[in-house]
Amino acid sequence: MAATDKKDYYGILGVKKTATADDVRKAFRKLARKYHPDVNPGDKKSEEKFKELSEANEVLSDPKKRKIYDQLGFYSDNIDPKTAEAYANSGGGGGNPFGGAAGNPFGGYTQQGGGQRVDFDFRDFDFGAAQQPGARGGSFRDIFSGMFGGSAAQEPANAAGTDAEYTVQVPFWDSIRGAEMKLNIQRPSAMGRMTPEPVSFRIKPGTRDGQRIRLAGKGNPGTRGGPPGDLYIIVHIAEHPVFHRDADDISITLPILPWEAALGAKVEVPTIDGRTVLRVPPGTQTGQKLRMREKGVPSATRPGVIGDQIVEIRIVVPEIPNVEAKELWQKLEKMHPEDPRRELWSKI
């Protein structure tokens, strides 16, 4: 994140400046689901929008980073909090605390006795990173420490990184049987650009929709050597055309024929473990639900517990292929003169 990047983080997340950290995180999660690269593969605009959202969330959800941003109008990991506060207190907070012109955000000037403007350039200075290998020039932190009476030894303790969240779509069978998965998460580089970083994690057998997987130390990096936060993977399980999950239970809709429903029958039923036989009681009606004990999903959180399979009956009326079949249906009609809608009319 470049030190002179000026972005309206509140506007990006659609929150007020009085929003709490929890409000910020909720707004980020809602928008992240819409613009996440996994949801919009190949969409560059969505990818850029997601990077902006991540950047805004990283700053506004961290009290120390948010304070610097509110004081200066931008944020960089290399800006000393004391420097930002000193500039804000001296009336220099806002667009460019270094006093440069719009064309040169690193430029500044001082006034000599006769009022002559003397330009100088800060581009050979770093923002507090001069101690890093390969860094050039002096450090603004050193300059500001002298100006405002501070010292590097008086800096705040190392700040821990914030937690990060990613939503992943898991195939149905992987949620049942478990799987090893990889995810490319977006990390801010030293230059402020978002770069992908591969992270591996395991989906346990029986993982539920909405379950959170914690990866300790895989969140956003800390500042000045502080420990990183944690990464939370939020699982979204893909739909299956036959099986539907409700926690550890599986439900299916089973079509049967009228005589199977009327007379009762033993029919083959699909389960996540293969085919099995279900006994349909005589007189079964459409919409009736039959329970198959322990034919569901082994629980990921309760060892030894297995869900059930719920079978919802749907009676399918076959086509009439010939005259003989029609006559049989007509005989059944005469044998059952009752009106199944009589009770319905009596309630109107």
N, C-alpha and C positions, 0 to 999 in steps of 0.2 A: 504494500500500500504506500504509494509515493507521498512524501510529506506535504506536497502542495496540491494534491488532489482535493477538490472541494465538491462534495456531493451532499445532497439533502437526504441523509439516512432516514430521517423521520418520514419524509415524503415517500421514499422508496418502499418502506414497510407499511405506509398508510396509518401511522400512529401519531398521536399528539406528543408534544415535547414533555407533557406531564405524565406520559405512559410509564407504568411500572416495568421492571425487568420481566415480570411474568407476562404482561401485555405484549411486550416486544417479542418474546419467545412464541407466544400463541399466534401472533400475526405472521411471524416467519414460517412457522410450521404450515399454516394455511396456504401461504403463497408458494412455499417450497414444493408442496404436493402438486401444484399446478405447473410449475416451471422446471421441475427436476429433469435433468438430462435423460434419466431412464424412462420417464413418461413421454418425453419429446425427442426421441433419437434423431440426430441429424439436424435438429432445428437450432441454428446458430443464435437466433434472437432469444430463444428460451434459455439457451446456455449462458448468454451474457447476462440476461435478467437474473438467472439463478446465482451467478457470481456476485452481482450487485446485492442481492438479498442476503447472501452469506456474509459479505463484507459488512453490510449494515447491521446484521444480527450480532456479528462478532464484536462490534464496537459498542452498540447500544445495550447489549445484555451484560456487559462488563462495567461495573460502576467506575473503575479508575479510567478506563478508556473513554467511557461516555463523558466523564468530567472534562477530560482534555478536549474532546470533540466539541462540547458545548462552549468551552472557553475560546477555542481557536477557530472553530468552523471547519476543521479537518482533523485527521488523526494519522499519526505514524508511530510505530513501535519504538522509534528512535528519539522521540521527543520526551524530554524530561518533564514529569508532572510539575516540578517546582518552577521550571521555565514557563510552562503554559500558564500557571497561576500568576506568576509575576507579570507576564505580559497582559493578562486579563485585568489585573489590579491597576496597572499603569495606563489603562485605556487603549492598549495596543491590540486587544483581541479582535478577531474578525477575519477579514479577507486574507491579509498577509502580515503576520506579526513581525516580519523582518524589514518592513518598510520599503520593499522593492516596487518597481513599476510593473504594470500588467505584463509588459513584454519580457521582463526578467524577474521572475518571482524570487530569485535568490539574491537579487541586487539590494543594496541599501545605500544610505548616505549619512554623512554627519555635517554639521555646520561649523566652519571656522569663525574666527573673530569677526572678520569683515562680512559675514553672511554668505561667503562663497560656498557653493555646493561641491563636495568632494565625493565622487562615486567610488564604491568598492564592491567587490563581488564575492559572494559566499560559496560559489560553486566548487571550490576546492576543499570545502569543509564538509565533514560528515555530521550526522545528527546524533552524536553520542556513540558512534561505533568505531572511533579511531583506534581503539585497542584491539580490534579484530585484525587477523592476519590479512595483509594486502590493502588495508584501508589507507587512504591518503589524506593529507592536510590535517588541520587541527579539528577539535571537537567543539561544537556549539555548547555542549554541556560544560566544557572547561571555561569557555568565555562567559557563559551565563553564571557559572558558579562564582567567578570573580566579580561580576557586575552586581549580583544580588547577595553576596556574602555566603553562598552555599559551598558545599564540597561534595565530591563523589562519595565520601565516606558517610555523608548524611542522607543519602538516597534511601527511599523506602525499601522495605524488604522485598525480595523476589516475589512477583505476583504469579499465582497459579493460572494456568490456562482455563478457558471456559469449556464446558461440555458441548458436544456436537451431536446432532441427530440426523440419521439418514433412513428413508423408507425404501425397502426393497420388496420386489414382488417375487415370491417363492412359488415354483411349480407345485401343483397339488400333491403329486406323489413324493416329492422331496420333503414336504411337510409331514407326510405319514411315515416315511422310512428314514428320514435324516439325510443330510448331504453336506459336503464341504463347498463353500461358496466364496467367491471373490468379488470385491467391490472397489471401484475407483472413486475415491473421495477427493474433493477439491481442496487443496491446501494453498494458503497465500505464501508466495515466495518472498525472498528478501527485497525484490523490486516491486512487490505489490501485486504481481500477476498471480492468477489462480492456476495451479498446476495439478494434474491428477496424481494420486498416490495409491497404489494397490494395497488393499487390506483383505486378509483372509479371515473367515470365521466359520463356525460350524452350526448348522441347523440340526437340533436334536430331533429324534423321532417323536412325533406327536406334537410338534410345535404348533401353537394356536395362532389364529389371525389376530393381529394387534399386539402380539407378545413382543416385549423389548429385550434385546440381547445386549449386555453391557460388555464393552471391550475397554478394560482399564488402561489408562495412559495413551489411548489412541485419539483423544480429542484435540482441541485447539492448543497450540504450543503456548507455554508461559512466556512472560517477559523477563528480561535480564536474568535468564537462567532458571526461572521458576518452573515447577513441574507442569506437564501437560494435563489437560482435562481428560474426561472419559468420552468414549464414543458409544452412542446408543443406536442399535439397529432396530428399527420398527418393522415387524414382519407383516406383509400383506399377502395372503394366500390366494393364488389364482383359482378361478372357478373351474369345476369339472362338469362335463355334460350330463353325468348320471348321479354322481355322489355329491351331496351337499353337507358341509360340516357345520355343526353347532357345538362349539367347545370340543369335547371328546366324543360326541355322538355323531353318527352318520345317518342321513335320511335319504330315501329314494322314493320315487313314485313307481308303483308296480301295476301294469295293465293286466287285467284278467278278463275271461269271457263270462257271459251271463250265467251259464250253467255251472262254471267253477264257483261263482259267487253263491249261487242258489243251493247247489248240492254239497259244496265243500270240495277241496282238492289239495293235493300236494304239488307245489310248483317250485321250479328252480329259481333262485334269487341270487343276483350278483352281490358280493360283499368285497371289501378291500382285500380280503384274503383268498378270494376265489368264489366259485359257485357253492351254494348250499341249498338245502331243501326247506321250504316254509310250508307249514300247514295252514291253509285258509279255512276257517270254520264255515259250516253251512249258514246261509243267510247273510253273508258279509255284504255290506253296502259300500257304495262309492264314498270316498273320503274317510272311511274307517282306517285307523292306524293300528298296526300290529308291531309289537316290540320283539326284537331278537337280542337276547341278553349277550353282552360281551362280544358283539360282532362289530364294535366300533373301533375307535383309535386308542392305542395304549397311551396313557397320560404321560406328558413330558415332565410334569411337576409332582405327580403322585405315583411313585413306583408301585407296580403291581395292579394298578387300577386301569380297567379297560372300559371304554364307553360302549353304548348300545347302538344297534341299528334300528331306525324307525322306518317301517314300510307303510306308505300310504296307498291305499287301494284305489284304482281307477277302473271301473267296469267299461269294457269296450264292446259295443254292439257290432257284430259282424255283418257284412253285406249279405243280402239274400241272393244266392247263386241261381236258384231255379224255382219252379212251381211247387215242387214237393217241400222245399224248405219253407216257402211262404205259407203253405197249408199247415205246417207244424206250428208256426208262430201264431196263426189264426186260431188253432186249437188251444194253444196256451192262453190266448186272449179270452176265449170263452170260459176257460177254467178259472180265470181270475178276473171276475167282473168288478172287483173293488176299485175305488178311485183313490190313488195315492195323493191327490191334491185336495181331498175333502177337508183335511185338518187345516190346510193353508187358508181356504176360504172361510172357515169358521172363525179365524182370528182377525179377519178384516172388519 
